[in-house]
Amino acid sequence: MWIPIQLNEHSAEPLYHQIEVQLRAFIVSGQMPEGTMLPSIRELAQLTKCSVITVRRVYQDLENEGLIRTRQGTGTFVAKVEDEARDRQRRNAVMEALESAVDAGLRVHFGEDEIVEMLQEVLRSRREADASAAAPGGEEAQHD
């Protein structure tokens, strides 16, 4: 199975964390529904060009969280995730990203208002991009 994991080797974030965050997002968003078979540890290590130990750690972390389960001799699968747990995971993923963004802003001495303004700017930009992509012909619909 191919999983669109994108790694940034220049990031300060460890590779295992980048893989774990992305796999978690695919699972909690429902893009990988219950029962989806994941690649073996070796296959995912080859796909991501990282060590088997790195992928094993990711799978162990996700299994400890109850997001995946391994059946000896059969493989690793996406586990059933209750709605409450899914919502908690989704919220935690966004909060973690926002905390990182706020930390980055504070490190370079932006104020609270400036950081909030930047968040709103990103949201506006994403909404406009989504509207453009959804309009016929891929261009934003014209309103008269």
N, C-alpha and C positions, 0 to 999 in steps of 0.2 A: 504494500500500500504506500502510495506517495503522500507525504504530508508537507504542505508548503511552509516549512520552517525557514525563517530567514535569520541568519546569524551575523552579528557584527563583531568581527575579530578585533576591531579597534576600540570596542566599548570597554569601559571599566567593569561592566557587569559580567560575571563569569559565564562561560558557555552553558554550563548545566542550568543556570538560572534562566538564561534566555530561552532555552529549549523548554524548560518546565513551565514558564509563564505562557508561552505560545500554545503548548499542548493543553494546559489548563483552560485557556481561553477557548480553544476549539471545542472542548468538552462542555464547559459550562454555558457556552452560547448555543449549544445544541447542534453545531456544525458536525460534530461527531457523536451521533446518538448512541444510546445504550446498545451494547452488543457489538459495536464496531470493533473489528480486530485491528490491533496495532501491529506495526512491524516488530520483528524480533529485536532484541537489544543490539545484536550484531548488525542487522539491516539498518536500523536507525543510526547507529554509529557510522556506518558507511555513507548513508545519505547525508548526514550532517558533517562528515569528515572530522569526527572527534572520537575520543576513546570509548571503548566498551564500558569502562568504569564510570565515565561521565553519564552515559545513558542509563546504566544500571541505577545510579543515584537518582536520576529523574524519575524512573519508573518506581523506585522504592518510595520516594516522597509522595508521588501521586497515589500510590497504593495505600500508603499510610493515611492519606486524606480521604480515602474511600472513592476516589474518582476512577480508578482502574482496578482490575483484578487479574491475577495470573492463574491459569489452570495448567498444572504441570503436564507437559507433553502435548498441550493443545495450543497455548498461546496466551497473549495478553489482550484483554478486552476492556472497552469502556464499561464501567459499572453503572447501575441504576443510581441516578442522583436525584434525591427528593427535591421538590420545588424550593423548599426553604433553604436547603444546603446549596442549591444552584444559585439562588438569589444572593446568599451570603458570599459565595465564591465570586460572583460577578461584581458585587459591591467592593469586595476586598481588592480585586484586580484593578478596578478603577481608582480606588483610594490610594493604592500603592503607586500608581502612575502619577496621580495628582501630587502626592507627597514628594515624589522625585522632582516633578516640575517646580513645585514651590521651593524645594531646597535649592534647585539650580537658580531660581530667581533671587532668592535671598543671598546666595553666595556672591552674586554680582550686584548686590545692593539695590534691587528693585523694591519698591514699597508695596504694601498690600493692594492699594488701588491699582497700581500698574500691573500687578500680577493678575488681578481679577479682570482688568481690561484686556490683557493678552488672552486669557481663557475665553472671554466673550468673542474676541476676534477670531480665534481658532474655530469656535463653534459656528460663527457666521460663515466663515470660509468653507467649512465642511457641509453646511446646509446648502450653500450655493452650488458646491460641486455635486452634491447629491441631486439637487434640482436639475442641474444641467445634464447629468447622466440619465435622469428619468424622462426628460423631455424628448419628444420625437426628433430623430436626427442627432441626438446627443447634445443639442444646444438648448440653453435655457429657454423655456417658453416665453413668448412675448405677451405682455398684458396690455390691452388697449383700453 
